[in-house]
């Protein structure tokens, strides 16, 4: 029986990515026409690593950066989200081994500035890290968001 790959191993496996493909089929109903970039896992991690302390970025902003980098209309919403989760998992593995320079995954938010329950430590862990960096967390119903999340990054500041 083979062992499962770690998040770090999955993050390092580009599987022939990135690639830019036409928007077709069901995707065109939601996203229109043009092209979509399916990023490499390490590209998503690289953008996440560049978010400085005290700042945040949303997954949609990461998608926009990747689209601009590759000359595509949009960044793939599914793979970008999966690869952000992998980057978070790899960072948690690194942290568990005592590494101090890890991807600051807690600074990457879901669309609309929402905290991500799928990250290591869940929303409680993400909230604690964000509050330690000076962010205010607000509840909207049962979900948690970073207040004024749209302001912290200068547009285009993280473009490659």
N, C-alpha and C positions, 0 to 999 in steps of 0.2 A: 504494500500500500504506500503510495507516495504522500509526502507531506504537503501541506497547503503552503502556497507562496505567502510571504509576508507582504505587508503593504509596501514596504520599500522595494521589494522585488517587482511587484506589479507596477509601481511608479516608474521604475527604470526600464520597463518593457514597452517600447514605443509601438510595436505591432504595425509598422509601416506608416505611422502617423507622423506628422500632420498631413492631411489631404484636403483639398478644396474640391467640392463637388456641386453640381447644379441642384437647386431646390426643386424637388419634384413630388408628385403624388400628393399624399395627405398633408405633407409638410407645406406645400404651396398654398393650401387653404388658410393656414395660420400665418405664414411668413412671407407670402407673396412670391415674387420671382427673384432670380439672382443666384448667388452661390452661398454655400455654407462651409465654414472651415470646421473640420473635425480635428481638434488639436491633439498634440502628443501630451501624454500625462505630465511629462517634465516641464512643458511650456506653462501649464496651469500652475504647477508648483512654483515656477520661476516668478510668475506675476505675483503670487501670494507672498513670496519671500520678500518682495520689494515694498510691501506696505509697511511704512514706519510706525513706530510706537506712537500711540495716541491717535492714529488714523484708522479708518476702516474702508472696505471696498465691498461692493455687492457682487454676486455671481454674474449679474447682467453687465456690470462694468468690466469684469474680466472677459466676458464674451465679446464685448465691443472692442477691447484692446486687441484680442486675438484676431478678430475680423479685420481690423485696420492693419495689423502686422502682416496678414496673408492676402490682403486685397480682396477679401470676401465681403458679401453683403451682411452676413450674420455669423456669429459663433454658435456652434451646436449646443443647445441648452442641456441635452441629456448627458453627453460625454463630459462637458465642462463641469457639471455638477458631480458626476461620478469621480472625475479626476481630482476635484477639490476635496472630496471625501477621502480619497486615497492619500492625498498629500497630508491631510489631517491625521490619518492613521499612521502614516510613516513618521510623522513628527512625534506622535505619541510613543511609537516604538523607540525612536532615538532618545526621547526624554527618559523613558524607562531604563535605558542603558547609561544614563548619566550625562548625555550630551546636552550642552547648554545653547548651542546655536541651532535652533530648529525652525522650521517653517511656522510663522505665527498664524496658524490657521484660524484662531479665534477672531482675527480681524476681518475675516471673509464672512460676509453675511448673505443670507438668502435675499431674494428680490424684495424690495420694500424695506430693507434694513432689519429683517427678522433674524433672530438667533436660530441656529441650526441644531435641532435635537439629535441629529445623527453624528455629530462630531464627538470625539472622545470627551467624556465627562458630561455629555448632554448639555442642555441649556444652562444648568446650574454652574457647570465648569466654565462654559463660555462667558456667562454673565460675570462670574468672579474675576476672570482675567480682564475683561473689558472694563469693569468698574475700577480695577486696580490701575488701569491706564487712564482713568479720568472720564470715561463715558457714562452717560446716564441711560439706564435701561427703563423702559416704560412698558406696561402691560396694556394690551388691547384684547379684551376678552381673555382667552386662555393662552394667547401667544405673547412672546416678548420681543421687543424691538429696541434698537439703539435710537435714542432721540437725536434728531438732526443728523442722521446718518448720511444724508446727501451732501453735506457741506465739507466734511473733513479732507477729501482729496481734491487736489487741483486737477481739473479736466486735462487728460493727456499726460499727466505727470509720470505715469508708469509705462507709457508706450515704449516699446523696444527701440 
